[in-house]
């Protein structure tokens, strides 16, 4: 398990800018770093589920991280409007 953590640390360091890119691309204000943390969790989940022989992991990271940020953005928008309490 410890080796798995170290490997993800390397992956996170290499793909850290990927999360920031999607936050910027989606024009999200992330003052409290909540969306950034959600992007890292999405990257961790996709890292655990990935199968390297199925394709390029960076493409999978892009897909999962972007969709998770969009989902969180929609959820926060609905919460602000009072639809979800």
Secondary structure as GFF3:
##gff-version 3
##sequence-region A 1 85
A	DSSP	alpha_helix	2	25	.	.	.	ID=ss1
A	DSSP	alpha_helix	34	49	.	.	.	ID=ss2
A	DSSP	three_ten_helix	52	54	.	.	.	ID=ss3
A	DSSP	alpha_helix	57	81	.	.	.	ID=ss4
###
